[in-house]
Amino acid sequence: MLKDITIGQYVPGNSLIHRLDPRTKIVAVFLYMVALFSSGDSTGYLIVTAFTISMVFLSKVPWLMILKGIRPLWIILVLTMGLHLFLTQGDIIWQMGFVKITQQGLRQGVFMTLRLVYLVTITSLLTLTTTPIALTDGIESVLKALFVPVAHELAMMMTIALRFIPTLIEETEKIMKAQMARGADFDSGGIVSRAKSLIPLLVPLFLSSFRRADELAMAMEARCYRGGENRTRMKQLQMTGLDYMAFIIVFALLIICIIIRFWM
């Protein structure tokens, strides 16, 4: 299950999505979210679905990796679908006792489930197609454009957090295998028993995380890291015609979704 988490991982490639400026991808993800939440009917969701599938194809990221990133959310997806399916009032299409399914509940359940899947898919593409350094530079540039005073520090913290997610997942798996070899059982028993069985896992994981954080701080201090002031970059961010075309496409998606939602 832990191996299915794709947040923070990067897949090397030379696709159209890989070649986009990180600032373009960050802003495009935000505009995509607005378009997704603006979609309220089947027509809007069909357009968003076609756009999402097209982005995955253009990124050339394996579909298996995209599906692995969605798999850990199956409980949330089932819960979201169930709550809308059985608790939304409306025209009844099936009923057994006090349990009933309405047409409106089915519609809202499908739409909300798709919304979560698409959000995870597009945000995963951002990290899967952008190197951590480029992502840091892009976040810093966007925050500076918004006049955030500590843009570099915030961008550095967010990127380090994303970068260490795969590392901590790998560390967790190693600790779990070591504890299972010593007789630890993480699967049997009730909720209380499972919670207690996690203590031998969480304690060494926290100690390892603090040790890595201390080593990273010492390494940055040894290299005279002093924040973003007067820092230079090996690769300067530069917008190209591909980025402007991407902006036009995403803006068109946003405008179409808004028109369909409020004027059609």
N, C-alpha and C positions, 0 to 999 in steps of 0.2 A: 504493500500500500504506500509506503513512504517513497519508493522509487517512482511512483506515478506522479509525484509533485514536480511540475516542470517550471515553476516560478523561479526566476534567477538563473536559469540555464541559458546557454547561448549555443546556437547551431550555426557553425560557419557556412557561408554560402555567398553567392554572387547574384542573387535574384534581384528583381526590381525593388522589392521591399527592403532587402539588405542594403541597397545602394542609396536609399533615401536618407536625407539628413535626419539625425535624431530629434531635432526640434520639430521637424515636419511630422514625424511619427507621434511625438508626444501630444502636439496640438490636434492631430488627426484623431487620435484615440479619444480625446476630450469631446471633439465635435461628433464623433461616432456615438458616444454615450448619449449626448443630447438628442441626436437623431433617433436612437433606439428607444429612449424614454418618451419621445414624441410620437412614436408609432402606437396607434390604438386600434387598428383593425387589420384584417387579413391582408389587404393590399399593401399596407405599410410594412408588415412583417415579411411579406414575400420579397419586397424590394431589399430590405435589410438582409434577409437570408441569402439572396443572390449576391449582394455585396460582400458578405462575410465569406461565403464559399469562394468567391473570386479572389479575395485577399489571401486566403490559405493557399490556393493554387499558385498565385503569383509569388508567394514567399518561398515555395518549394520546400516547406517544412513537412516532414512525413506526417500523414494523417494519424498514424498510430501514436505519435507523440502528442498531437492535439487531443486525441481521445484519452490518453493517459492523464493529461492535465485535468480533464473533466471528470474522470472516474472518481477521485476522492470526494466529489461533491454530491454523490448519488443520494445520500441521506437528505441533504438540504433540498435537492430537486424533488425527491419523492414527498417530503414534508410540504414543500410549497404547492405541489400539485394537489396533494390531499386536502390541504386546508381550503384552497379555492374550490375544489371539486365538491366537497361535502358541506361547506359552511356558507356558500354564496346562495342567496335567495334568488328565485326566478322561476322560469318555466321548467317544470319537472319532466325529465326524460326517462328516469328510472327511480324506483322507490321500493324499499323493503323495510317495513316497519317505520322507525323514525329516521332511518338512513335513506338519504335521497341525493340524487345527482341532478343538477339543473343545467340547462343549456348555457346560461350565463357563467355558471361555475366552471363548466368544462372549457369554455372559451377563455376565461381569465386564467385558469390553471395552465393551459397550453401556452398562452402568451407569456405569462410570468416565468415559466420554466425555460422557454426559449430565450427570454431576455437574460436570464442568469447564464445560460450556456454560451450565448454570444458575447457577453461581457468577459467571461473567462477566456474565451477563444481569442478575442482581439487583444486583450491585455497580455495574454501569454505570447502572442506574436511580437509584441513590443520588446520583450526581453529575449525571446528566441532569435530575433533578427538584429539585435543591437548589442555590441560589446559593452561591458561594464564601463570602460573609460568613455566611450562615446555617449553612453546614457548619462553619465555624470556631467559631461560637458553640456549635453542638451538640456538637462534639468536646470543646471546653473544658468544657462543663457535665458531660458524661459522665465525663471524666477527673477533674474535681473531686469528683464523686460517688464515685469510686474512690480518693480521697485521694492523687492524684498531685500532688506539690508544685509542679511546673512545668507545670501543665496548659495555661495560656495559650500559653506558648512552644512546647510540643509541637504544640498545635492550629494555631498560626500557621505553623510549619514545614511540617506536613503539607498544609495548605491552599495555601500558596504553591507547594509542589511540584506539587500537582494542577493549580493554576491555570496554571502555566507549561508544562505538557505540550503543550497545543495551540499555544502560542507557539513553543516549540522545534521542534515538528513543522513549522510554517509556515516557520520560519527554515531548517530543514534542506532543505525543498523548494526554497526560493529559492537556497540555496548549490549544491544539486545541479544545478539548471537553469543557473546561471552557470558551473559547472565543465564541464558537458556542452557548453555553447556554446563553451568554450575547447578542446574536444577530449577531455575526460575520458570514460573508458568504465568504467561501474560493473557491467556485466552479463556481459561476456565474460571468458574465461580461467578458470583453476582457482581453488582456494580461496586460495592464496598471492597470486595476481595480484589477486583481488578485494579481499583484505585490504589490499594495498599501495595499491590505487586509492582506498581510503577515507581515506587520510591527507589529501589535499587537501580532504576534506569535514569530517573531525573537527577539524582544527586551527582553521579559522575558526569552527566551531560552538562549540568550547570558549572561544575568545576572545569570541565574542558572548555566551555564557552568563555569563562572568565580568563582562563590561561591564554586562549587565542586572542582575546581582546587586549590583554596585557602585552603579548608579543607584538601585535600589530601596532599598538601605541609606541612601544620601544623602537620598532623599526621606522615608524614615521618620524619620531624624535631624532633618531640617529641620522636620518636623511635631511634634517633641518627643516621639516615641514612647518610652515607658519601660516597656513590658510591660503585663501585665494588671492590675496593682494599681491600684485606684480608678478603673478605666476604666468608662465608661458606654456603653450601646448605644442607637442610634436606635430599634431595634425590639427589644422585650423578648420573650424566648421564653415562650410560654404554651400549656399543654396544653388541648385542647378535648375534647369528647365523641368526635369523630372519632378522636383519638389513642388514647383508651381502648378504643374499638371495634377499632382496628387491633391493639392489644396482645392483646386477647382472641382475635382471629382467628389471630394468629401463635402464641400460646401453645397454642391448640387444634391447630394444625398440628403443633407440636412434640410434644404429648402423643400425638396419633394416630400419628405416625411411630414414637415410642418403643414404644407399645403393640403396633403391628404387628410391630416388629422383635423384641421380647423376649418377648411373651406370646401371639403368634398363630402 
